[in-house]
Amino acid sequence: MLQITCPWCGPREEIEFRNGGEGVAIPAQATDAEWARVLYYRSNPAGAYAERWVHVHGCRQWFHVVRDTLTHEITHTSPLDVPPPGTPPVGQPSTGQPSTGQPSTLQPTSLQPSTGATPLGSPPAAL
């Protein structure tokens, strides 16, 4: 079981907390592409990972946690107004690598059915 240090309550067991996902900077004024990146794209690093946690069974405050995804060791906790080390700038993807300042070239994948799939509205093939 993890021991998480709440910035307000001190060290507590993991069962008192809930994970709120990746701790990315949320832009105040954002384009649709920036909001899509904040809401739907997540990095998946092997190593240090900035997350947001909430102390559900305590002070009910949200805070930052930096946790190693391989060992689950927690190396940093801080209130939300103190950004964790390594957090990307507002509107930049959290890739685990230094930002080049260039816009991402990721494109949405095609949602076409794979070979052998029946398109919606089509009757199934006879057996």
Secondary structure as the mmCIF struct_conf table of DSSP 4:
data_model
#
loop_
_struct_conf.conf_type_id
_struct_conf.id
_struct_conf.beg_label_comp_id
_struct_conf.beg_label_asym_id
_struct_conf.beg_label_seq_id
_struct_conf.end_label_comp_id
_struct_conf.end_label_asym_id
_struct_conf.end_label_seq_id
STRN STRN1 GLN A 3 CYS A 6
TURN_TY1_P TURN_TY1_P1 PRO A 7 CYS A 9
STRN STRN2 GLY A 10 GLU A 13
HELX_RH_3T_P HELX_RH_3T_P1 GLU A 14 GLU A 16
STRN STRN3 ARG A 18 GLU A 22
HELX_LH_PP_P HELX_LH_PP_P1 VAL A 24 PRO A 27
BEND BEND1 ALA A 28 GLN A 29
HELX_RH_AL_P HELX_RH_AL_P1 ASP A 32 TYR A 40
BEND BEND2 ALA A 46 GLY A 47
STRN STRN4 ALA A 48 VAL A 54
TURN_TY1_P TURN_TY1_P2 VAL A 56 CYS A 59
STRN STRN5 TRP A 62 ASP A 68
TURN_TY1_P TURN_TY1_P3 THR A 69 THR A 71
STRN STRN6 ILE A 74 PRO A 79
TURN_TY1_P TURN_TY1_P4 LEU A 80 ASP A 81
BEND BEND3 VAL A 82 VAL A 82
HELX_LH_PP_P HELX_LH_PP_P2 PRO A 83 PRO A 84
TURN_TY1_P TURN_TY1_P5 PRO A 85 GLY A 86
HELX_LH_PP_P HELX_LH_PP_P3 THR A 87 PRO A 89
TURN_TY1_P TURN_TY1_P6 VAL A 90 GLY A 91
BEND BEND4 GLN A 92 GLN A 92
BEND BEND5 GLY A 96 GLN A 97
BEND BEND6 GLY A 101 GLN A 102
HELX_LH_PP_P HELX_LH_PP_P4 PRO A 103 SER A 104
HELX_LH_PP_P HELX_LH_PP_P5 PRO A 108 SER A 110
HELX_LH_PP_P HELX_LH_PP_P6 GLN A 112 SER A 114
TURN_TY1_P TURN_TY1_P7 THR A 115 GLY A 116
HELX_LH_PP_P HELX_LH_PP_P7 ALA A 117 PRO A 119
TURN_TY1_P TURN_TY1_P8 LEU A 120 GLY A 121
HELX_LH_PP_P HELX_LH_PP_P8 SER A 122 ALA A 126
#
